[in-house]
């Protein structure tokens, strides 16, 4: 069987299981197996695939056909122009989360702090913290996650991108790991992509998300909002006056979260929408000294 025939056969198997972009996915899986890029697949499309490689390829196709995300099969996902290692222990980085990174980078550029302190709450794969470290080279970053398994992945990504010297990865729940470290009122920016999927909506999720991604990184209680009240309350202690909390929110959650914002401590200064026009990232400024 030639390379092109294998891709066509794989695409047909994926199409039968209603996998999106079946031809592209089949080609990506074969390229991953062979270590070839798209150009090589095209140029060498008439070469024959040996039996061992073919069997391995069919196994990859079957995994994707069963619903396993492509990123978990290949172990990689691009985010903000960087390649990240991903495993089933971490949420797969999404393009809409790049809005959050853009927001913090813009704030840091405007304020020109000599060495801003950034805290990434719920770091997962480390994609937010690492992208910020790459684009705000003066920043010192603390990245916190409750999952020790996700922190293993995050540290590997930090090492991959050469930023481990500027990011401290810590296990714990929200700000608990940095209590009693003298950081109250000292944080310039808090960045967070929290679990915000409503538990009652789990049945409507794509199978790739519902059946494969870590539930603790997805669900924020029945309404998907339980994380935000705690995030706002604890950030109030750590964010300096004039500093910011930048967080991602889910579809239809803006009004509820906006009502949680204490106007005596915070001011909502920006709402960024995704490509569908859905409010996706909130930028909230601390307007008073710590209590």
C-alpha positions in Angstrom: 0.0 0.0 0.0 1.3 3.4 -0.9 1.4 6.4 1.4 -1.4 8.1 -0.5 -3.5 4.9 -0.4 -3.0 4.6 3.4 -4.1 8.1 4.0 -7.2 7.6 1.9 -8.0 4.4 3.7 -7.5 6.1 7.1 -9.6 9.0 6.0 -12.5 6.7 5.1 -12.3 4.9 8.4 -12.5 8.3 10.2 -15.3 9.5 8.1 -17.4 6.5 9.0 -17.0 7.5 12.7 -17.9 11.1 11.9 -14.5 12.5 12.8 -14.0 16.1 11.6 -11.3 16.9 9.0 -10.9 13.2 8.4 -8.4 13.5 5.5 -6.2 16.0 7.3 -6.3 14.0 10.5 -5.4 10.8 8.6 -2.4 12.6 7.0 -1.3 14.1 10.4 -1.4 10.7 12.1 0.7 9.1 9.4 3.1 12.0 9.3 3.4 11.7 13.1 4.2 8.0 12.9 6.8 8.4 10.1 8.3 11.7 11.4 7.4 13.5 8.2 5.8 16.9 7.6 3.0 17.5 5.0 5.5 18.3 2.3 7.3 15.0 2.7 4.0 13.1 2.7 3.1 14.8 -0.6 6.5 14.3 -2.3 6.7 10.7 -1.2 3.0 9.8 -1.6 3.8 7.0 -4.1 6.2 5.2 -1.8 5.1 2.0 -0.2 4.4 1.7 3.6 5.9 -1.4 5.2 3.6 -3.9 7.0 4.8 -2.9 10.5 4.2 0.8 9.9 0.9 0.1 8.4 -0.3 -1.8 11.5 0.9 1.0 13.8 -0.9 3.5 11.6 -4.2 1.6 11.7 -3.9 1.5 15.5 -3.5 5.3 15.6 -6.5 5.7 13.2 -8.6 3.4 15.4 -7.7 5.4 18.5 -8.9 8.6 16.9 -12.0 6.9 15.5 -12.9 5.9 19.1 -12.9 9.6 20.1 -9.4 10.0 21.6 -8.3 13.6 20.8 -5.6 13.9 18.1 -3.4 15.9 20.6 -3.3 13.1 23.1 -2.3 10.6 20.4 0.5 12.8 19.0 1.3 14.3 22.4 1.5 17.8 21.1 -0.5 21.0 20.7 0.5 24.4 19.3 -0.4 27.4 21.5 0.6 31.0 21.0 3.2 30.0 18.4 4.8 27.5 20.8 4.7 23.7 20.8 3.4 22.1 24.0 3.6 18.6 25.2 0.1 17.4 26.3 -1.1 14.2 28.0 -4.6 13.1 29.3 -3.5 14.7 32.6 -3.9 18.2 31.2 -6.5 20.2 29.4 -5.7 20.6 25.7 -4.8 24.3 25.1 -7.4 26.2 23.1 -7.0 29.1 20.6 -9.5 31.2 22.6 -7.1 31.1 25.6 -4.6 33.0 23.6 -6.8 36.1 24.2 -5.9 35.8 27.9 -2.2 35.7 27.1 -2.5 38.7 24.7 -4.3 40.6 27.5 -1.6 40.1 30.1 1.2 40.9 27.5 -0.6 44.2 26.6 -0.9 45.2 30.3 2.7 44.5 30.9 3.8 46.5 27.9 1.6 49.4 28.9 2.7 49.5 32.5 6.4 48.8 31.8 6.9 47.3 35.2 10.6 46.5 35.7 9.9 42.9 36.8 6.2 42.1 37.0 5.1 39.3 39.2 2.5 37.1 37.5 0.5 34.3 39.2 -1.1 31.7 36.9 -3.9 29.9 38.7 -4.7 26.4 37.4 -1.7 26.2 35.1 -2.4 22.7 33.6 0.1 22.2 30.8 1.8 25.5 31.7 0.8 27.0 28.4 -0.3 30.4 29.8 2.7 30.8 32.2 5.2 29.7 29.5 3.8 31.8 26.8 3.9 34.8 29.1 7.5 34.0 30.2 8.5 33.8 26.5 6.9 37.2 25.6 7.4 39.1 28.9 11.1 38.2 29.5 11.4 40.4 32.6 8.5 38.7 34.4 8.7 36.4 37.4 5.9 33.8 37.3 4.3 31.5 39.9 2.2 28.8 38.3 -0.1 26.8 40.6 -2.2 23.7 40.0 -3.9 21.2 42.3 -2.9 18.3 40.1 0.7 16.9 40.6 0.4 15.0 37.3 -0.3 18.2 35.4 2.6 19.9 37.0 4.9 17.2 35.7 3.8 18.1 32.2 4.0 21.8 32.9 7.6 21.5 34.1 8.6 19.5 31.0 7.1 22.2 28.9 9.0 24.8 30.9 12.2 23.0 30.3 11.4 22.5 26.6 11.1 26.3 26.2 14.0 27.2 28.4 12.0 29.3 31.0 12.2 27.1 34.1 14.5 29.7 35.7 11.7 32.2 35.7 8.6 30.1 36.6 8.0 28.5 39.9 5.6 25.6 39.6 3.7 24.8 42.8 1.1 22.3 43.8 -2.0 23.5 45.6 -5.5 25.0 45.6 -5.7 28.6 44.3 -3.5 30.9 46.3 -3.0 28.5 49.3 0.6 27.6 48.4 1.8 31.2 48.5 0.2 32.2 51.8 2.7 33.5 54.3 5.3 34.3 51.7 4.9 38.1 51.9 3.2 38.4 48.5 0.0 40.0 49.8 -0.5 43.2 47.7 2.6 42.3 45.6 1.2 40.5 42.5 0.9 42.6 39.3 -1.2 40.1 37.3 -3.2 37.1 38.1 -4.0 34.9 35.0 -6.5 32.1 35.1 -8.3 29.8 32.8 -10.4 28.0 35.5 -12.7 25.0 35.2 -16.0 26.6 34.0 -18.0 24.0 32.2 -21.4 23.5 33.9 -21.8 20.0 35.2 -25.4 20.0 33.9 -24.0 20.5 30.4 -21.7 17.6 30.4 -23.9 15.5 28.1 -23.7 18.2 25.4 -20.0 18.2 25.2 -18.1 16.7 22.3 -17.1 13.1 23.1 -13.4 14.1 22.7 -13.8 16.5 25.6 -16.3 14.7 27.8 -14.7 11.3 27.6 -11.0 12.2 27.5 -10.1 15.5 29.1 -9.5 15.7 32.9 -12.9 16.4 34.6 -11.2 18.5 37.3 -9.9 20.9 34.6 -13.3 21.1 32.9 -16.2 21.3 35.4 -16.9 24.3 37.7 -19.9 22.9 39.6 -23.4 22.6 38.4 -23.5 26.1 36.8 -19.8 26.2 36.1 -19.3 29.3 38.3 -18.0 28.0 41.6 -14.4 28.8 40.9 -14.9 32.5 40.2 -16.1 33.7 43.6 -13.1 32.1 45.2 -10.8 33.5 42.5 -12.0 37.0 43.0 -12.0 36.8 46.8 -8.5 35.4 47.1 -7.0 37.6 44.3 -8.2 40.6 46.3 -5.6 39.8 48.9 -2.7 39.3 46.6 -3.2 41.8 43.6 -1.7 45.2 44.2 -3.7 48.4 43.7 -3.6 49.0 40.0 -2.8 45.4 39.3 -5.1 43.1 37.3 -6.9 39.8 37.3 -7.3 38.4 33.7 -9.5 35.3 33.4 -11.3 33.2 30.9 -15.1 32.6 31.1 -17.5 30.3 29.4 -20.5 30.9 27.1 -23.4 32.8 28.8 -21.5 33.4 32.1 -20.6 37.1 31.7 -23.6 38.5 33.6 -23.3 36.1 36.5 -19.6 36.7 36.9 -20.0 40.5 36.5 -22.4 40.5 39.4 -19.7 38.7 41.5 -17.2 41.6 41.1 -17.1 43.8 44.2 -17.1 47.3 43.0 -15.3 48.5 46.1 -12.2 46.4 45.2 -12.4 45.8 41.5 -13.2 47.5 38.2 -14.0 45.6 35.1 -11.9 47.4 32.4 -12.1 45.1 29.4 -14.1 42.2 27.9 -12.6 40.4 25.0 -14.8 38.3 22.7 -13.7 35.3 20.7 -14.1 34.8 17.0 -17.8 33.9 17.5 -18.4 37.1 19.4 -18.7 35.4 22.7 -17.4 37.2 25.8 -14.3 35.1 26.6 -11.7 37.0 28.6 -12.3 39.6 31.4 -9.7 42.1 32.6 -10.4 43.3 36.1 -8.4 46.0 37.8 -7.7 46.2 41.5 -8.8 49.7 42.6 -8.1 49.8 46.3 -5.4 48.7 48.8 -5.6 45.3 50.3 -8.0 44.9 53.2 
